[in-house]
Amino acid sequence: MIIKLHHIQRALAVISLVALLATQSAHAQSRPEATLKVGDPAPTVSVEGWAQGTPVAQFEKGKVYVLEFWATWCGPCFQAMPHLSELSKKYAGKVVFTGVDVWEDVHGSDGIAPSVKVEKFLKDNPGRMSYNVAVDGKAGLMASHWLQAAGQNGIPASFVVDQDGKIAWIGHPEGGLETVVGQVVEGKFDPKAFAEERRKKREALQTADAPNRALLKPIQDAIQSKDYKAALALCAKVEVDHPALKPRVAQLKLSAAMNGDEGVMLDMIQQAIDSKSLTDLARYGQTIAMTDGLTKATYSLGAKSLIAFGDAQKDDKMAVSIHYLIGLACFKAGDMDKAVENTEKARKEAEDTSAPAETMKAITDALAKYKAAAAKGGK
């Protein structure tokens, strides 16, 4: 699950480290009850405006439509765009592709209109979205009438509307969209059979996973009651008895170790460094840096994890995020010199990449704060 970074995604407007390393949907929470299902008539397209392409006023009979829900801050959405552009060219004249921007203010409003963010995104990424682009805006009608109604709590999310104006398919763009679109265009797609197959698979997965959820629940209960020592002991037992659950235990173990055992936290980070697990290094460092109330030693470990992550990965797009988070972790650890040093790097990288004004302001404000603390006698 992508970790919500309330102020860094609002102010920095940069992609989270874990989001760039994973293809899981952003904005993930508990799944709401679905009222819009495959086979239902497609809701109307009610957007604030169109940033690119030809507006879709209604679904014309005989035409196929793909609506792709995304946001400017969503890393997995960014990754899916080139493939969607390829599909829009492949099926030109047969399928109308539209990207619908949603949830721009889900992490808090920064005062910038969603339409302005989308326009800047398109300007900064020419050709990445070679299809229609619409903006849901403040009203959020598309998010509520489509995503929420369909029980989709994450983006990117795709909807295929068939020649009769009915929902033929709902899912992740990398989860079979190309095959479905081809079958819908050829008139070979059976939405009822698909919906039934999907229901059976979901129920089968839930049933198969029930024993695993039962094994993890005592750990969750221990963390909830702040009995971190017990939680860590339970984590260790599950890891030994059920090695396949290690990836799911990892986040629970992290939550307990951050609050209960710096030695375990150090071992986890060292293991991630030794195994060169970028996802773990990013997750550990990011979570520690963004969590308040931990010890200075734990924040130092978070900085160590982020530094190791930065040394191992080669994606320049993450440089601003990495140095900002290292600076934040160092500040909370009481190491003002390192906090200033890394935030200076983040500022330079943001300037070099023409980062948005709100990004520059967030970094500049943090830098001023760290320098003031250093002047008062910080390490």
C-alpha positions as CSV (number, residue, x, y, z in Angstrom):
1,M,0.0,0.0,0.0
2,I,1.3,3.4,-0.9
3,I,1.9,5.4,2.3
4,K,0.0,8.7,2.5
5,L,2.4,11.6,2.9
6,H,0.0,14.3,3.9
7,H,2.2,17.4,3.8
8,I,4.9,16.2,1.4
9,Q,2.5,15.3,-1.3
10,R,0.5,18.4,-0.7
11,A,3.4,20.8,-0.5
12,L,6.3,19.2,-2.3
13,A,4.0,17.7,-5.1
14,V,6.6,15.0,-5.7
15,I,6.0,11.3,-6.3
16,S,6.4,9.2,-3.2
17,L,9.4,6.8,-3.2
18,V,7.4,3.7,-2.7
19,A,4.9,4.8,-5.4
20,L,7.8,5.0,-7.9
21,L,9.0,1.5,-6.9
22,A,5.6,-0.2,-7.0
23,T,2.6,-0.4,-9.2
24,Q,0.0,-0.5,-6.5
25,S,-2.8,2.0,-6.7
26,A,-2.5,5.3,-5.0
27,H,-4.9,6.7,-2.4
28,A,-5.7,3.2,-1.1
29,Q,-8.1,2.8,1.8
30,S,-10.7,0.3,2.8
31,R,-12.9,-0.7,-0.3
32,P,-16.3,0.9,-0.3
33,E,-19.5,-1.0,-1.3
34,A,-19.9,-0.9,-5.1
35,T,-23.1,0.3,-6.6
36,L,-21.8,0.7,-10.2
37,K,-21.1,-2.6,-11.7
38,V,-20.1,-4.2,-15.0
39,G,-23.2,-4.3,-17.3
40,D,-24.7,-1.1,-15.8
41,P,-25.3,1.9,-18.0
42,A,-22.3,4.3,-17.8
43,P,-22.9,7.5,-15.7
44,T,-22.7,10.8,-17.5
45,V,-19.4,12.6,-18.0
46,S,-19.7,15.6,-15.7
47,V,-16.3,17.4,-15.5
48,E,-15.2,20.9,-14.6
49,G,-13.4,21.3,-17.9
50,W,-11.3,19.8,-20.7
51,A,-7.5,20.4,-20.7
52,Q,-6.8,18.6,-24.0
53,G,-8.6,16.9,-26.9
54,T,-12.3,16.7,-27.8
55,P,-14.9,16.9,-25.1
56,V,-17.1,13.9,-24.6
57,A,-20.6,15.2,-24.2
58,Q,-22.3,11.7,-24.3
59,F,-21.5,8.1,-25.1
60,E,-22.5,7.6,-28.7
61,K,-24.1,4.3,-29.7
62,G,-21.7,2.2,-31.6
63,K,-18.5,3.7,-30.1
64,V,-16.2,2.3,-27.5
65,Y,-14.8,4.6,-24.7
66,V,-12.1,4.2,-22.2
67,L,-12.0,6.5,-19.1
68,E,-8.7,6.5,-17.2
69,F,-8.8,8.1,-13.8
70,W,-5.5,9.7,-12.6
71,A,-3.9,12.5,-10.7
72,T,-0.7,14.6,-11.2
73,W,0.8,13.3,-8.0
74,C,0.2,9.6,-8.8
75,G,3.3,7.7,-9.7
76,P,1.6,4.6,-11.0
77,C,-0.6,6.8,-13.1
78,F,2.5,8.4,-14.7
79,Q,3.9,5.0,-15.4
80,A,0.7,3.8,-17.2
81,M,0.4,6.8,-19.5
82,P,2.7,5.7,-22.4
83,H,0.9,2.4,-22.8
84,L,-2.5,4.2,-22.8
85,S,-1.1,6.6,-25.5
86,E,-0.1,3.6,-27.6
87,L,-3.5,2.1,-27.2
88,S,-5.2,5.4,-28.2
89,K,-3.2,5.4,-31.4
90,K,-3.7,1.7,-32.1
91,Y,-7.5,2.1,-31.8
92,A,-7.8,5.6,-33.3
93,G,-11.3,6.0,-34.8
94,K,-12.6,3.0,-32.9
95,V,-12.0,3.8,-29.3
96,V,-12.2,7.2,-27.5
97,F,-9.6,7.5,-24.7
98,T,-10.0,10.1,-22.0
99,G,-7.9,10.7,-18.9
100,V,-10.0,12.1,-16.0
101,D,-7.9,13.9,-13.4
102,V,-9.3,13.4,-9.8
103,W,-8.4,13.8,-6.2
104,E,-5.9,16.6,-6.6
105,D,-6.6,17.9,-3.1
106,V,-6.9,14.5,-1.4
107,H,-3.8,15.2,0.7
108,G,-5.0,18.8,1.5
109,S,-5.5,21.9,-0.5
110,D,-2.5,24.0,-1.5
111,G,-4.7,26.7,-3.1
112,I,-3.8,25.8,-6.7
113,A,-6.8,24.9,-8.9
114,P,-6.7,21.3,-10.3
115,S,-7.1,22.7,-13.8
116,V,-3.9,24.7,-13.3
117,K,-2.0,21.6,-12.1
118,V,-3.2,19.6,-15.0
119,E,-2.2,22.3,-17.5
120,K,1.2,22.5,-16.0
121,F,1.5,18.7,-16.0
122,L,0.7,18.5,-19.7
123,K,3.1,21.3,-20.5
124,D,5.9,19.6,-18.5
125,N,5.2,16.2,-20.1
126,P,4.5,16.8,-23.8
127,G,3.2,13.8,-25.7
128,R,2.9,11.6,-22.6
129,M,-0.9,11.7,-22.8
130,S,-1.9,11.6,-26.5
131,Y,-5.6,11.4,-25.7
132,N,-8.4,13.5,-24.2
133,V,-7.8,15.0,-20.8
134,A,-10.6,16.2,-18.5
135,V,-10.5,17.7,-15.0
136,D,-13.0,16.6,-12.3
137,G,-12.3,19.7,-10.3
138,K,-13.7,20.7,-6.9
139,A,-17.1,19.2,-7.4
140,G,-15.7,15.7,-7.6
141,L,-18.7,14.3,-9.6
142,M,-16.6,11.9,-11.6
143,A,-14.8,10.6,-8.5
144,S,-18.1,10.0,-6.7
145,H,-20.3,8.9,-9.7
146,W,-17.6,6.6,-11.2
147,L,-14.8,5.6,-8.8
148,Q,-16.7,5.6,-5.5
149,A,-19.8,4.2,-7.0
150,A,-17.7,1.3,-8.5
151,G,-15.9,0.6,-5.2
152,Q,-12.6,1.8,-6.7
153,N,-10.6,3.4,-4.0
154,G,-7.3,3.7,-5.9
155,I,-5.9,5.1,-9.0
156,P,-5.0,4.5,-11.8
157,A,-8.4,3.0,-12.6
158,S,-9.9,2.3,-16.0
159,F,-13.5,2.0,-17.2
160,V,-14.4,0.6,-20.6
161,V,-17.8,1.6,-22.0
162,D,-19.1,-0.6,-24.8
163,Q,-21.0,0.2,-28.0
164,D,-24.3,0.2,-26.0
165,G,-23.1,2.7,-23.4
166,K,-22.7,0.1,-20.7
167,I,-19.8,-0.6,-18.4
168,A,-17.9,-3.5,-19.9
169,W,-14.8,-3.6,-17.7
170,I,-13.3,-1.9,-14.6
171,G,-9.7,-2.4,-13.5
172,H,-6.1,-1.3,-13.4
173,P,-4.8,-0.2,-16.9
174,E,-2.0,-2.8,-16.7
175,G,-4.4,-5.5,-15.6
176,G,-5.7,-6.6,-19.0
177,L,-7.1,-3.4,-20.5
178,E,-5.5,-4.0,-23.9
179,T,-7.1,-7.4,-24.2
180,V,-10.5,-6.2,-23.1
181,V,-10.5,-3.3,-25.4
182,G,-9.7,-5.5,-28.4
183,Q,-12.5,-7.9,-27.5
184,V,-15.0,-5.2,-27.0
185,V,-14.1,-3.6,-30.3
186,E,-14.5,-7.0,-32.1
187,G,-17.8,-7.7,-30.2
188,K,-16.3,-10.8,-28.5
189,F,-16.3,-9.5,-24.9
190,D,-18.9,-11.0,-22.5
191,P,-19.3,-8.6,-19.6
192,K,-21.7,-10.9,-17.7
193,A,-19.2,-13.8,-17.8
194,F,-16.4,-11.4,-16.9
195,A,-18.3,-10.0,-13.9
196,E,-19.1,-13.5,-12.7
197,E,-15.5,-14.7,-13.1
198,R,-14.3,-11.6,-11.3
199,R,-16.7,-12.1,-8.4
200,K,-15.7,-15.8,-8.0
201,K,-12.0,-14.9,-8.1
202,R,-12.5,-12.2,-5.5
203,E,-14.4,-14.5,-3.2
204,A,-11.8,-17.3,-3.7
205,L,-9.0,-14.9,-2.8
206,Q,-10.8,-13.7,0.3
207,T,-11.5,-17.2,1.4
208,A,-7.9,-18.4,0.7
209,D,-6.5,-15.4,2.5
210,A,-8.7,-15.7,5.6
211,P,-6.2,-17.9,7.5
212,N,-3.4,-15.4,6.7
213,R,-5.5,-12.5,8.0
214,A,-6.2,-14.5,11.2
215,L,-2.4,-15.0,11.7
216,L,-1.8,-11.2,11.3
217,K,-4.6,-10.0,13.4
218,P,-2.9,-10.6,16.8
219,I,0.0,-8.5,15.6
220,Q,-2.3,-5.7,14.6
221,D,-4.1,-5.9,17.9
222,A,-0.8,-5.7,19.9
223,I,0.2,-2.6,17.9
224,Q,-3.2,-1.1,18.4
225,S,-2.8,-1.6,22.2
226,K,0.8,-0.2,22.0
227,D,2.3,-3.5,23.2
228,Y,5.1,-3.3,20.8
229,K,7.3,-5.9,22.4
230,A,4.5,-8.5,22.1
231,A,3.9,-7.4,18.5
232,L,7.6,-7.9,17.6
233,A,7.6,-11.3,19.2
234,L,4.5,-12.3,17.2
235,C,6.1,-11.0,14.0
236,A,9.2,-13.1,14.6
237,K,7.0,-16.2,15.2
238,V,4.9,-15.6,12.0
239,E,8.1,-15.1,10.0
240,V,9.5,-18.4,11.1
241,D,6.3,-20.4,10.9
242,H,5.0,-18.8,7.7
243,P,7.8,-17.4,5.6
244,A,5.5,-16.6,2.7
245,L,3.9,-13.9,4.9
246,K,7.2,-12.0,5.5
247,P,6.3,-9.2,3.0
248,R,3.0,-8.6,4.8
249,V,4.6,-8.9,8.2
250,A,7.3,-6.3,7.2
251,Q,5.1,-3.2,7.5
252,L,3.6,-4.4,10.9
253,K,7.1,-5.2,12.1
254,L,8.2,-1.7,11.1
255,S,5.4,0.0,13.0
256,A,6.3,-2.0,16.1
257,A,10.1,-1.6,15.8
258,M,9.8,2.2,15.3
259,N,8.1,2.5,18.6
260,G,9.6,-0.4,20.6
261,D,13.0,-1.6,19.6
262,E,15.7,0.3,17.8
263,G,17.9,-2.8,17.7
264,V,15.3,-4.6,15.6
265,M,14.9,-1.5,13.4
266,L,18.7,-1.4,12.8
267,D,18.7,-5.0,11.9
268,M,15.8,-4.5,9.4
269,I,17.6,-1.6,7.7
270,Q,20.9,-3.5,7.6
271,Q,19.2,-6.5,6.0
272,A,17.6,-4.2,3.4
273,I,21.0,-2.7,2.7
274,D,22.7,-6.1,2.4
275,S,19.9,-7.5,0.1
276,K,19.7,-4.2,-1.9
277,S,16.0,-4.1,-1.4
278,L,15.1,-0.7,-2.7
279,T,11.4,-1.0,-1.8
280,D,12.2,-1.8,1.9
281,L,14.8,1.0,2.1
282,A,12.4,3.5,0.7
283,R,9.5,2.3,2.9
284,Y,11.6,2.2,6.1
285,G,13.2,5.6,5.6
286,Q,10.1,7.4,4.4
287,T,7.9,6.0,7.1
288,I,10.3,7.0,9.9
289,A,11.0,10.5,8.5
290,M,7.2,11.2,8.2
291,T,6.3,9.9,11.6
292,D,6.4,12.2,14.7
293,G,7.3,11.3,18.2
294,L,10.1,8.7,17.6
295,T,13.5,8.8,19.3
296,K,16.4,10.7,17.7
297,A,18.2,7.3,17.3
298,T,15.3,6.0,15.2
299,Y,15.3,9.1,13.0
300,S,19.0,8.6,12.4
301,L,18.3,5.1,11.3
302,G,15.6,6.5,8.9
303,A,18.2,8.8,7.4
304,K,20.6,5.9,7.0
305,S,18.0,3.9,5.2
306,L,17.2,6.8,2.8
307,I,20.9,7.5,2.1
308,A,21.4,3.8,1.2
309,F,18.3,4.0,-1.0
310,G,19.7,7.1,-2.7
311,D,23.0,5.5,-3.3
312,A,21.5,2.4,-4.8
313,Q,18.8,3.8,-7.1
314,K,19.4,5.7,-10.4
315,D,16.2,7.6,-11.0
316,D,16.9,11.3,-11.0
317,K,13.2,12.0,-10.6
318,M,13.4,10.9,-7.0
319,A,16.4,13.1,-6.1
320,V,14.3,16.0,-4.7
321,S,12.2,13.6,-2.6
322,I,15.2,11.7,-1.3
323,H,17.2,14.7,-0.1
324,Y,14.1,16.4,1.3
325,L,13.3,13.3,3.4
326,I,16.9,12.8,4.5
327,G,16.9,16.4,5.6
328,L,13.7,15.9,7.5
329,A,14.9,12.8,9.2
330,C,18.2,14.5,10.2
331,F,16.3,17.5,11.6
332,K,14.2,15.2,13.8
333,A,17.4,13.4,14.8
334,G,18.9,16.7,15.9
335,D,21.6,16.7,13.2
336,M,21.0,20.3,11.9
337,D,24.1,20.4,9.7
338,K,23.1,17.3,7.8
339,A,19.5,18.6,7.7
340,V,20.6,21.8,6.1
341,E,23.1,20.1,3.7
342,N,20.5,17.7,2.3
343,T,17.7,20.3,2.0
344,E,20.2,22.5,0.1
345,K,20.6,19.6,-2.3
346,A,16.9,19.2,-2.6
347,R,16.5,22.9,-3.4
348,K,19.2,22.8,-6.1
349,E,17.7,19.7,-7.6
350,A,14.2,21.3,-7.6
351,E,15.6,24.4,-9.3
352,D,17.4,22.4,-11.9
353,T,14.2,20.5,-12.8
354,S,12.0,23.6,-12.8
355,A,9.9,22.3,-9.9
356,P,6.5,24.0,-9.2
357,A,6.3,27.1,-7.0
358,E,4.7,25.2,-4.2
359,T,7.6,22.7,-4.2
360,M,10.1,25.4,-4.0
361,K,8.3,27.1,-1.2
362,A,8.0,23.9,0.8
363,I,11.8,23.3,0.5
364,T,12.7,26.9,1.1
365,D,10.5,27.0,4.3
366,A,12.1,23.8,5.6
367,L,15.6,25.1,4.9
368,A,14.9,28.3,6.8
369,K,13.6,26.3,9.7
370,Y,16.6,24.0,9.8
371,K,19.1,26.9,9.5
372,A,17.3,28.8,12.3
373,A,17.5,25.7,14.5
374,A,21.2,25.3,13.6
375,A,21.9,28.9,14.6
376,K,20.3,28.2,18.0
377,G,22.8,25.5,18.7
378,G,21.7,22.4,16.9
379,K,24.3,19.8,16.2
